[in-house]
């Protein structure tokens, strides 16, 4: 099983190879994963190579070759490849001048993020760190540099914040939060929950956005912030 950072690096390399035909540079990988030095990238690449996912080619610049992908990434790639291309057909005579305030359509940059299981928006559930599948996320949704991941929401405690059961939330990985942020909080290293963060002296309040749920107030040393909500995806 790969770690989250190893998965993120492998996915980043795959996306860049698919887009540009060549792997990213070590500097680009370092910036994409928000690491302080290239040594961290070297360790991740070595781990991926030892597990048989990539191969380093001698005497070539950016000499990385992807040999295989984890099962979840293979399925996501296969689904994307099997999807039929859609080419809109314009019928002559239907062309009309664009509305005065219309904006030009631009290509949207998207990235695949690992969905790390389900997160409770209700009673906390056991923390999950296994990748269940991947989801394509618009690049504009990602908040600055750093690592991101996605979670499927279970429960309705954040419904008044616009977060429903079954939604996919996009999380920027970070260990700190400001009052009012919606965060993934790990409670006593066992339970993960999606709640609004408030610090009250030496205590942390994890607030629901549903009056049916009580605010949990927990000593700060028992709460670890795992990331902050930066986006949401909903299927109808």
N, C-alpha and C positions, 0 to 999 in steps of 0.2 A: 504494500500500500504506500502511495506517495503522500508526502506532507503537503499542506496547502501551498507553501512557497514553491515546492517542486512542481506541483500541478500548474501554478500560475506561470512559472517560467516556461514549462513545456508548451502551454497554450499560447503564450506570447511568441515563442519561436515559431510555432505552427502558423499563427496568423500572419506574421511578417514574411515567412517563406511563401505562403499562399498569395500574399499581396504583391511582394517585390521580387520573388524568385531567389532571394538570398536571406540567410539568417541575420538577425540584428547584431550590432556590435556589442561588446561588453559594456560600454558606456550606456548604450540604449537600454540594455537589460537591467543595468544597475538603477537607472532612473525609473524605468517602468515598475520595478518591484520596490522602489523607495528604499534601497539599501545604501549604506554609507560608503562602502568600498567594493572594489571588484573582487576581493577575496571571497565575499559571500556568494557572488555569482560563480566563482570557480568551484566552491564547495557544492553548490546546487547542481552544476553541470556534471561534476564527478559522480554525484549520487545518481543522477539520471543515467549516466553512462554505465555505472555499475549494475543498474537494474535493467539494462538492455533497451532503454527507450530512445537514446540518441547515440551517435558515434562521432568521435572527433577524427577529422581527416588530416593527415600530416601534410605539411608544406603548402597549405592553402589558407588564404585570408578568410576569416569568418567561417572556418571549416567545421560546421556542424551539420549532421544529417539525422533526420528523424527516422528511426527504424520501426517503431510501433507506437501506438497510443493506448492509454487506458481504455477499458471497455466503454465507459460512459462517453468519452470523447470520440471513440470510433463510431458509436451510434449517432451522435450529434452530427458528425461529418457525413455519415452515410445519408442521414435524413436531408441534410442541406443539398447534397449532390443529387438526390432523387427528386427534389422539388422541381416541378416544371417551370421553365422561365416564362415570364408573362411579358408580352410585348403589346402595349395598347395600340389599337388601330384607329387612326384618325380618318374619318370619312370626309372627303372633300365636300364642301358646302356647309359643313357643321362648324367651320372655324369662325370664331367671333373675336373681336378685340378683347384683350385682357382687361379686367376691371382696373380702374385707375390706381387703386391701392395695392394691386396684386404684387406679390414678391416672386422672384424667380425660384424655381425648384432646384435645390442643390442636393448632391449626393450626401447621404448620411453615413458617417463612419460608425461602425458597430463593432463591439467586441463580445466574445463569448466568455461568460463568467460561470464558474462552478456553482451549482446549487447544493449547498452543504446540508441538505435535509430539511427538517421542519423546525420552526421556532414557535413557541407558545405565545399567543397574545391572549392570555387567560391565566389559568393556573400553570406555573412553571413545569416544564417537562425536562427529561434528561437531556443534557447537552449532546448534540450530534455533530460529528466532524467528518462523516463519510460523504463523498461526492455522490449524489444520486443521479444527476444529469447536468447538462449545461443549458444556458439560456443566452440568447443574443440581446445585448443591451446597447442602446445608442451611446456613442462616446460622449455626447453632451450631458448625459445623465451622471457621468462619473465625476466626482468632486475632487478636482486637483490631482496631484500625483499620489502614488501609494497603491496598496493592494485593495482590491474590492472582491466581494463574494455576494452570493444571493441566498436567500432562505425562503421557504414556503411558509406562509402564516397559517397557524392553527388556532382558532378561537376568535372571539369577538370583543375582547377587552379594549381594543384600540379603534373601535368602529367610529367613534366621534372624531378621530383624527384622520378619517378617510381610509383606514386600513381594515379590509374585510378578510374573513376566513377564506383561504385559498389564494390570496394575493401573493405575488413574489416581491419581496423587498430587497433592494440593493443596498448593501452595507459597505461603508469604507472602513477598513480595518484600522482601529486605533484604540489606545488604552486609556484615553482621557475623554471627558465630556464637559460641556457647559450646562448650567441649569437650563432646563427646558428642552434639551436635545432628546430625541427618541433614539434609544440605544438598544443594542443587544447586551444584556447583563448576565454574567455567569454568577450564580448564587451558591456559595459554599463549594465551589469547584464541581458541582453536580447538576445544577438545574440552569437551563438557559431560558430567558424570557425577553420579550420585546416590550419595553415600557418607556415612559418619559422620566428623565433623570432629574433629581433634585438633591442637592447636598444640604444637610441640616446639621451643622457642627460636625460631630464625629459620626453622624448617621447618614445613610443614603435612603431617600424615599424613591420608590419605584411606583410611579403613578399610572393608573389605567386611564383610558379615555372612554369610559363607560361607567355610569353611576352604579351599575350592578356589581362592580368589583371594588374592593377596598384597596387603598394605598398600602403597600408593604414598606415598612421602615426597618432597615437592617443596618447593623454596625458596618462602617465603611470597609473594614478589613475582610469582611465576608462577601463583598461585591467586587467583581472585576468587570470593567467595561471591555467588551470584545469588538465594538465597532459602533459607528453612528449611521443612522438612516440617511441616505442621500437620494433615493429614488424608489419608485414603485411601479410594478407591471401587473396589469389586470387582464384576464381573459374573459370574454363574454360568450 
